[in-house]
Amino acid sequence: MSFSSEVENTSAWVGAPAKRVATRMMFFVTGTAMGLWGALVPYAQLRTQSEAGTLGLLLLCLGAGSLLSMLGSGRIIGRFGCRAVIIAAVIVYCLMLPLLATLSDIWLLAVSLFIFGMGIGLADVAVNVQGTLVEQAADKPLMSGFHCLWSVGGIAGAGGGSLLLSAGITPPGTTLCAVALVAAGTVYSLRGLLPFGVHEEGGAEGKPKARPNFRLVLMAVMAMICFMAEGAVLDWGGVFLTGERGLSLEHAGWGFAVFAVAMSLMRLTGDAIVSALGRKRILIIGGILGIAGYLMVVLLPGWILPLCGFALVGIGAANIVPVLITLAGQEKVMPVNMSVALVATLGYLGVLGGPALIGFIAHLTSLYVAFGGVAAAFLVITFGACKLKY
């Protein structure tokens, strides 16, 4: 068989519908695992009898584990392939979930949460690499739909877990139900997971070099800003609405709720929107909406209009990271596994460090200034979009 025939067959195999279904499923089950942990956090705090500050340090273990595994994920995926890495990552976080639901020793829980984070981080990068390869073979936008399934999985994990817990099922029982769901979804997806982590015709040792260019670094910074904006709504939106806008304490979660719903709905239709408008316009418009949304939060009175501002941020941010992941995979200076891992890893720093930075700025000045800074940061996305290659 000729080389060109092998490339053609590989492309057809990657782009088959089964591969898209498998990719969506793995985004969903990983989001489910992450969402379930959100439902288990209050129970973990109760078992360990930890104060808020101690709990905050404990939660950092998840982020630290995720970041550590992401740092080397590109090379691991390039060597062993998406299928092997995804399966290994799923096994790791599924083994940790029952421990997260039962351990009462805070140090053992911290170690388990760190390992759980490693599994989640490795799975996140691997499914994004798989999604990039499948999207390239299909030659049409798919990434927003993939990321939508992660969001849906998060809602299913957090919401479904809460329903089971409120129905009287114990945390270990709830966790076993989630593990069974994740395992079933993974087994169902095995046939559609890619046994390689780069284009087979290029190979991990092909012409691309493991050195980012200006565009990849810019994409990573843009992803970091988008993730930082999301973390700001999650960690500080409720504080701002209750402390500065008069929203009652029991409704503090409304800010992130409207943001998450708006983001999920936009990602649900994101592939069609990307096809209609093009990736450059998506980034420019998304940056402008992010600026407008945060300015609404900061400048408009009451709590209803700021809530609308958070929804506008969700609409704008929804498709920015999926588009950046796609563009990273198209850069030829690095293999797909390395470029996607770079953007995903540096972007994740926005989730970890962004809320802390906002808290520091708010301590020195106010949340008005901190949120205004996030609005200004969206300018990097808007103007950076003009420097990228499409």
N, C-alpha and C positions, 0 to 999 in steps of 0.2 A: 504493500500500500504506500502511495506517495505521501510526502510530508503535507502537501496541501490537502489531501483527502483526510489525513489524521486530524488536521486543524478543523476542517469542516465538520467531521463527525463529533469531535469534542465540543464544538460550539453548539451543535444540534442537541447533544446529550445534556449539556448544562442548561440549555434554554427550555427543555421540556417542561410541561405543566407540573409534573410531579416534583421537580426541583423547586418551583415557586411555592407549591403547597408546603413542602418540607421546610423551606426557609421561613415562611409565615408561621408555621407551627413552632419552630424553635425560638423565634422572637416572642411568641405568645407564652410558651412555658417558662422562659427565663424571666419575663415580666411577671408571671404568676408567682414564681418563687420569691422575687423581690417584694412584690406586693404583700405576700403572706407575712413576711418578716415585719412589715409595718403593723399588721394586726397583732403580732406577738409581742411587740415592744412593751406595752403596758404590763403584760404578764411577766416578762423578764425583769422589769423594774420591781414588781411586787415580790418575786421570788428572791431576788438579790438584795432587796431592801435598800436600794441605792438612791442617793439624792440626785437632784437634777444635774448637778455638775459632774458627778461620777458617771451618770448615765450618758451625758454628752461625750465624755472621754471614751466610754465603752462603744458608742456608736461610731466614733472615729476609726475603730478597729476595722469595721467593714470597709470604709473608704480606703484605709491604708492597704488592706489586703487586695482590694480591687486594683488600686494603682500599681502595686508591686507586680501583680500578674500581667497587667497591661503592658508594662515596660518591656518585657521580653516576649510578648505575645506574637509579634510579627514574625520573628525568626522561628518560633515554635510552630506556628501555622504553616509557614513555608516549608518546614522540614517534614511534618507529619500529616499535613492536610487538614481541611476543615472538619471532615467527618470525625477523625480520631480525636481532635482537640475538643470539638463540641461534646462528644460522648464523655470524654474524660472530665470536662468541666461540669457537665450535668451530674455525673456520679459524685463528684466532690461536693457540690452544693446540696444534693439530695441526702448525702450521708450526714451533713452538718445540720440540716433542718430539724430532725428529731432532737438533737442535742440542744439547739436553740430553744426548743419548747420545754425542756426538762431540767437543764442545769441550773443549780442555785448558787454554785460557787462562781463569784464574779470573774476570777482569773481564768477558770476553765471556759467560762462563757466568752470571755474576751478572745481567747485562742480560737475557739470554735467560730466566732464571728469573723475573725481575721481570715480563717481558711474558707469560710463561706463566701467572703468578699473576693477571695482569689478565684473561686469557681465562677462567680457572677461576672467578674471583670474579664476573665479569659473567654467565657461564653459570649459576652457582649461583643468583643472584638472579632471572634471567629464567625459569629452569625452576620456581622457587618461585612466581613470579607466574602463570605458565601453570597450574601445579598448583592454585593458589588459585581461578582463574577456572573451571577444569574442575570442581573439587570443588563450587563454588557452584552451577554449572549442574546438576550431577548431584543436588544436595541430599542427599548422604550422605557420610560420612567416607571420604576417599581418601588424605589426605596422608601417613599413616603408611606406607601401601603404596608411595607414591612415594619416600619417604625410605629405605625398605627397599631399593629398587632401587639407590640411591646406594651403600649399604653393600655390597650384592652386587657392584656394579661395582668398588668398591675392592678387595674380595677377589679378584675376577677379574683386575684389573690387577696387583696385587701378587703373587698366587699364580701366575697364568698367566705373568706376566713372569718370575718366578723359575724356573718349570719350563722355559720356553724357553731361558733363560740357562744353566741347569744342563745342558740337552741339547746345549749347544755353540753355540747360535745367538748371534751377536754382539749387543751392545747396539743398534747401528743396525738390524740385522735384526729384533730383537725389537720395537723401536719402530715400524718400518714395518708389522709385523703388527698392532700396536695401532692405528696410524693408519688402516689399512685397515678394521679393525673399527668404529672410531668413525665413519669416513666412510660406511660401509655403513649403520650404524644411523641416522645423520643423514638420509641420502637416503631411507631407508625411512620416516622420520618426517615428511618435509616436508609431506605432505598434512594431517597432524594438528596441525601447529604453528599457533598462533593469529596472525593477521596484525595483531592489536591487542594493546595492553598494559593496557588498562582496559576496563570494560564499555562497549560502543559506545553504549549509550543514555545514559550519563553523560558520556563523553568525558573527555579529559585536562583540558579547560578547563571542566568542568561545575561543579556547586555545591560539591563537596568542596574544602576549602582545604588547602594544603600546610603544615599546622601540626599537630603531634601533640598529643593530649590526654594526661591523666594515665594513662589505661589503656594507651595505646600505649607510653609511656615505661616503665611498669611491665613490660609484656610484653618490651620490649627488655632490661631489667635481668634479668628471669627467664631469658631465652634466654642472656644473657651468663653467668649463673651455671651453667646447664646445660652450655654449651660449656666453661667453665672446669673443671668437674668431669671432663669427658671428656679435656681436655688434661692434667689432673693425673694421671690414670691412665696416659695414653700416655707422658708424659715423666718421671714420678716414681714410678709404681707399681713398676717393676722395681727402681729404686734402693732403695725402701723394703723390698721383699720380700727382696732379697739382703743389704742392709746391716743391717736390723733384725729380720728374721724367719728368717734362716738358709737361705733358698732358694739353691740353687747358681746360679752366674753364668750358665751356659749355659741356664738355664730362666727368665731374667729377664723374657722376653716373655710368660710365662704370665698375668700380671696383666691386661695389655691384651687378650690373646687371649680369656680367659673373659668379660671385659667386652664385647668386640665381638660375640662369639657370642650372648651373652644379649641384647644390644641388637638384633641382627639378627633373632633369633627373635621377640622381642616386637613389632618393627615389622612382621614378616610377618603377625602376627595382630592388629596394632594397630587397624586399621579396624573389625574386628568388636568388639574390646574397647571402643573409643570409642563405638560404637553401643549397646553393652549398658550401659555405666556412665555415659556422658555426659562431656563435656570437663572440667567442673569437678572431678568425682571423679578423673579421670585425673591432673590437675595436683596435687591434694591428696595422693593416694596415691603418685604419683611422687615428690613432695617428701619424704614420710615414708620411703619406701624408700631414697631417696638418703641421708637422715640415718642411717638404720639401717645401711646398707651401709658408709658411712665410719666409723661408730662401731665396727662389727665389725673393720674394718681396723686401727683405732687401739688398741682395747681387748683384743682376743682374742689369745691366744698362738699360737706356731707360724706356719706359712705356709698351711696348708689352709683354716682358717677365714677369714683375711684374703682368700684367693682367692675364697671364697664371698661375702665382703663386696663385692669388686669386681664379681662377677656380679650381686649385688643392686643395686648402683648402676646397672649397665647396664639391668637390668629397669625400674628406676624412671625413669631418664632417657630411655629409648627413645622414648616418645611425647610428651614434654613439648614439644620444639621443633616437631614437626609440628602439635600442637594450637595452640601460640602463633602459628604462621604462619597457620593457618586463622582464628583469632580476629582477628589483625591485619587480614586481608583483609575482615573483616566490619565493621570500624570505618568509620563514614560521614564522619568529619571529614577524611579524606584519601582520594585515589584509591587503588585497590588496589596499583598499581605503587609508589606512594610509601610506603604503610604497610608493605607486605611488605619493601621495601628497607630501611626504617628498622630493623625488628626483626632482619632477617638481618645487616645491617652491624654494628650495635651488639653483636649476639650474637657475631659473629665476633671482636670484640675480646677476648672471653673465651678464645678459642683462642690468640690472639697474646700477650695480656698475662697471662693466668691462670697459666701455668706459670712465667713469670718472677717474678710476685708470690709464688707458692708457694716458689720457690727463695730469694727474699729473706727471707721469713718463716722458712724452715727454717734459713737462715744465721744469723739472729739468735736463734732458739730451737731448734726441731727439726722434723722432718717430722711428728711426732705432733701438734704444735700446728698446723702448716700444714693437715694433713688434717682436724683438728678444726674449723678455720676453714671449710673447705669444707662440712663437715657442717652447721655453723651457718648458712651461706649458703643452704642448701636450705630453711631456715625462710622465707625471702623468697618462695620458690615456693609453699610450702604455704599461707602466710597471704595471699600476693598473689592466689592463685586465688579468694579470696572477694571480691576487689575488682573482678574483671573482669565483663564483660557477655557473656552466653551466648545 
